[in-house]
Amino acid sequence: MKRLAGQLLREAFATIAPIGLTVALLHVTFIPLGEGGLERFLVAALFVGTGIALFLAGVRIGLVPLGEFIGAILGRRGSRPFILLTGFLLGAVVTAADPDAQVLTTMVTSIMPEASAHVIVTAVSLGVGALVAVSFLRVFLNIPMPILLFGLYVLLFALSFFVPPALVPVAFDAGGVTTGPVLTPFIMALSVGVAADLSKGDPLADSFGLVALACVGPVLALLLLALFR
């Protein structure tokens, strides 16, 4: 445990060290932070680094093993329809709880007051859930990832010509919520567990690509929402 704690602290502070060094360099050269500004920044960076280390500990101890366990149980005991439904529900629920989804909603509603925060979160969550289910279906049917991604992005670019131009960048930015700190490790671990038991090809290869597919979900959901509203 001590070795893990030390490793996580090193990883966390290695993440923020480049930012800290850059800010310190700017402070002493071109952009002074003012009296006490650098000290406040360094204290804040210390708190951020500690928080990242604690988060990484939670991911490694809780989220990743849980995702692999659920995926393995689904692969061994669940029928295909049940696995697809479970993947959809887990993807939607985890996305709704991800802080990145809330940040996206706050930013969108700040520039588009007419947008409903509840509708945005719901659309993004359902989009991720649907594409998680599609990724599991890809494993069942052994569909090549390049073909599936190409077809989905052709659909996205086609839809973007029929929605208000202001909503297109918002929709594509929504794809970033699938790379959030909660969703990414969980669904990657989930896909590893499912592919290990159900893959018809290479289980290691099939366990990757879920995040790439899930990124399409929010974009597609918001484009369809804009198209039919």
Phi, psi and omega in degrees: 000320179295321179296319178296317180298317179296319179297317181294321178295319179295318179296317182296313183283337172292332179290319184266349181301314179301321178295315180299317179294321179296314179297318179297320179295317178295325180297320184270357181242284192253329188232082178297139182274000180089175183296122179077359183293316181294320180297317179297321179297316182294322176295317178297319179297324177297316178295318180297316179299318178295319179296319178297319179298317179294321178296315179298324177298316179297321179297313185286326183275326187247300190294310184295310177299323179296315179298316179295322180294313180297316180298318180294319179295317178299317182296326183272326190244341187268149171283164182299314177301321180293321178296317179296317179295317180295318177299318177299312183294316180295317179299318181292315184292316181294323178295317180299329181271350184289132179302330181297325178295322179291322177296315178302314181299317179299316181292318181295314181291337178288331179257344179228079184301336181285345180285142179269124180299319181296318180294319181297311180297319180296315181297314180297316181296315179295324178297315178296314180302317181297319181284334172296317177298319178297322179295323176292321177298324177300320179296317180299315187266356179059045179280130179299133181300317181301319181295316181294315179295319179300313180298319181293319181287328172300317178298316180299313182292327177293316180295328184296341178280349186246008179242162178305134184305326182294337183272344183296309179296327177298316181296316182290327174295331180298336177299338180291342181293339180283352174259022180292164186290341180265313188291314188302305181296327183290310184286332175294316178295322178298316181293326177298316180295319181290314183294330182300329183255335190246352184294136175269347179247232178272113182301324180295316179292319182289342180281350177255160179101350182295319180294321178299319178289319182297331178298334180287329187304306180298321180297311181297318182296316182288326176294319178293323178297316178292328183289324187256000178280000000 
